[in-house]
Amino acid sequence: MSFRQVLMRIGSHWVGMLIWLCASCVLLLFPVSIKGVQNVRALEDTEQVAIVQAAVQQTRILRHLEVQYVFNVGSRTYSREDELGRTNLWSEVSEADWSAIRSGKATLAVKYLVKDPRVNHPLLSDRPGGLSSDIADAYTGIFMSCLLAVIWILCGVGLLRSVIWGRPWIRRNQQNGGSKQEKWFERWGNSRQKGPFQFVLTAGVLAWGMPMFCFMTYLVPHPKLSVQQSAMLWSAAGVGYGLVMWFVQEHRYRNEMARRAALPAPSAPLSENSIWKDH
């Protein structure tokens, strides 16, 4: 294939390539999630952390008893941060600390990494080792970032097949003719042979649930849901979406089969000999 042909195919696939390049930001989630696991583990090491009394700024009750706090180390002021650089985040506290704050206490014990005070967490009086949900959220972030990276790589392979070798992303009907209904009928006939499990997994969980998880967790985070809970929620929602689409497409396919079965069979064309016999 010549270089000119490659450029022409790039021009015909420029929208898909632009979307794929913009989606490459999902690769940044993997080092962020790795850093999150390292920070959670480092906060469990008593030799790497120090304890300070932080000033409580605000309180609220949503998914848990939560507060916002700030503290000073040297000449700098720190608050609760995450690996994405967001500051002044809400943090869960124990019921004992919550009662003390509501009774008038203006400070909260916070542990932070000596080498990096931006990594910090409230020192829960009833759970000094920290929250198991923090570790679960960190490992869930690694799993989801790996899954999104695999999807991104597979899409890149599909684009490469289309641009360099001129092959379609998926196997399609080789006939150029036929209406949209005919093409859909044949395409769904091939898809239904693979079974509902593969359709729900690809069209529901991977194609709809995972993008929604990424968008609603990292771009528009819900204050009441952790990363682990958000992953479970959108995975279940993807399964539900895939099942609904499966039954809708199956209903449409069976109605089309019934309509075609009710049509009269096409009559065979008359041959030249039969025409002469009639005369």
N, C-alpha and C positions, 0 to 999 in steps of 0.2 A: 504494500500500500504506500502511495506517495504521501509526502508531507502535505500537499495541497488537499488531498482527500481527508486527511486527519483534521485539518483546519475546518473543512466544510462540515464534518461531523461534529466538531466542537461547537460550531455555530448553530447547528440544529439541536444540540443538547445543552445550550448555555444556561437555560433556566435550572435544569437539574443540577448542573455543576455548581452554579451559584449557591443553590440551597445546600448542597453537600459541603461546600467550603465554609458556609456560615455555620453549619452544624458541627464543624470540627472543634468548636468550643467545648463539646462534651468530653474531649480528651483531657481538658484541664481539670475535670472533676476527679479523675483518678489520683493525681498527686495531692489534691486537696483532701480527699477522703483518707489517703495514707497518712497525711499530716494529722488529721483528726484522731486517728487511732493512736499515733505516737504521743499526742498531747494528753489523751485520756490515760494512757498507760503511765506517762511521766508524772501526772498528778497523783497517782497511787503510790509513788516512790517517796517516802518521807525524807530521804536525803536530798531530794532535788527541790523540795517545796519549802516555802516559808508561810507563816500565818500573820495576817494583819487584820485590824478592825476597820471595816469599810463603812462609809456613811450611806445609809439607806436613803434613796431619793423618792421612790414611789412604790406602791404596793397594789396588787390586784389579785383576784381569784378567777381563773379561767379553767384550764385543765388541771392545774395544781395551784398551790399557794406560791405566788411568785413576787419577786421584788426586783428593783433596779438599784444598783449601788455603784459607788466610785471610791477609789482609794489612791493614796499617794505613795510612790516609791521614789525617794529622792526628790527631784524637782518636777517629776512628771505625774500626771493623773491618768489612771487607768479605770476601765469599766469591763464588764463582761463582753468578750469578743468571740468571734468564730473564725474559722479558717478562710472565709470569704472576705474578711475585712470589715464585717458589720460590727458596730460598736453599740454600747449601751443596751445590750440585750436583756431580756427578762430571764431570771433564774429561779429555779424551784428551791424552796426552803422547807425545813421540817415544821411540824405543828408547834413544837416547843419554841423555835425561833420566831415563828409567826405570832404566837401569843405574846412573846416578849416585845416584839416590835409594835404590835397593836396596843400594848400596855404603856408604850411611851419610850421604849428603847430605840435609840437612833443609830445604833451601829450593828454590824453583822460580821461574824468571823468568816474570813475568806482566805483560802489557800491559793498560792500562785507559784509558778516556776521562778526560781531565783534568776536563771539565765534569760528568761523572757516573761516578764510580769503580765504581758497581754494574755497569756494562757492562765486562766484563773477559774475558780469555781467556789461557791459557798461551802463552808465546812459544816456539813449537816451534823447536828448534835447527836441525833439518834443513828446516823449512818456515817461514821467518820471515813469509811473506805470509799464513799461516793455512791452514785446511783448505778445500778446494773443497766438501766435504760440508756445511759450515756455510752457505755461500751457497745450495747446492741445497736444504737443509732450509728455509731462509727463504722461498725462492720457492715451494716446494711448499706451505708453509703458506698463502701468499696464494691459490694456486690452489684449495686445498681449502676455504678460508673463503669464497671467491666461489661455489663450487659449492654449499656448504651454504646460503648466503644466497639463491641462486636457488631452491633447493628450498623454503626457508621462504616465500619470496614467492609461489611457485606454490600452496602449501598455503593461504596467506592469501587468494589470489584464489578458490580453490575454496570456502572458507568464506564469503566475501562473496557468491558466487553463490547459495549455499544459504540464507543468512540474509536478504539484501536482496531478491533476485529469485525465491527459491524454486526455483532450478534445481539439479539434482543435480550432484555433483562430476564424474561421468562419465555417459555415456549408458547408461541401463539399460533393461531390458525394461519396456514400458509396461503390460503385463498384470500385474494384481495376483495372479492365481491361479497355480497350479502349485506343485509341491513344490520343495524345495531342490535335489534332483537335476536337475530340469528347468531351474531357473534357472542352476545351475552349467554344465549342458550347453550352454545357449545362450550364456552368458557366455564360456566357454572357446572355443566355436566362433567367436565374434567376435575373441577375442584371438589365436587361432592363425592367423587370416587376415593379421595384421600381420607374421608371421614371427618366428623365434626371436631375431633380433638385437635387435629392439625389446623383446621380453620380458626377455631377459637384461640389457639395459641398464637398464630401469626397475625390474623386480622383483628383479634380482640386484645390480647395481652401485649404483644410486641408493637403492633402498628398503632394502637389507640391508648392502651393503658400506660405504657412506658413513657411516651411523650407527655401525657397528662401528668404523670408523676414528676417528671423533670421540671415541667413548667410550674406546677402547683407547689413544689417543694423548694426549689432553688430560686425561682423568679418571683413567685407570689406565695411565700410561705404562710401556712395557716398557723395562727398562734396556739391553737389547741391540739395540734397534731405533731408528733415527733416524726423523724425520718422513717423509722421502722413502721409506725402506724400508717403513715402516708403511703409507704410501699405496699403494705397489706391492703389498704383501702383501694388504691388504684389498680392493683392486680385483680382484686375481686370485681371491681367495676369493669375492667377489661374483659374478664370472663363473662360477665353479664351482657356486655355489649356484643361480644362475639356470638353468644348463644341467641340473642335476639336477632342479629343479622342472619344467622344460620337458618332460623325458622322462617324468617321473612323471605329469604331467597329460595328456600325449599318450597314454601307455599306458592311462590310465583312460578317456580320451575314446574311443579306438578300441575298447576292450572294450565300452563302452556302445553304440557304433554297431553292433558285431557282435551284441549282445544284441537291439537293436531290429530289426535286419534278420532275425533268426531268429524273431521273433514273427509269428504268423499275421495276415494282413491282416484288418482289421475288415470284417465283412459289411455290405453296404448295407442300410439299413432298408427294410422292405416298404412299398410305397405302398398306398393304399386300393383302387385298381383291381385290383392283383394279388391282394389278399385276397379280393375278390368273385369273381375268376375261379376261385380254388381251390374256392370253394363252389358 
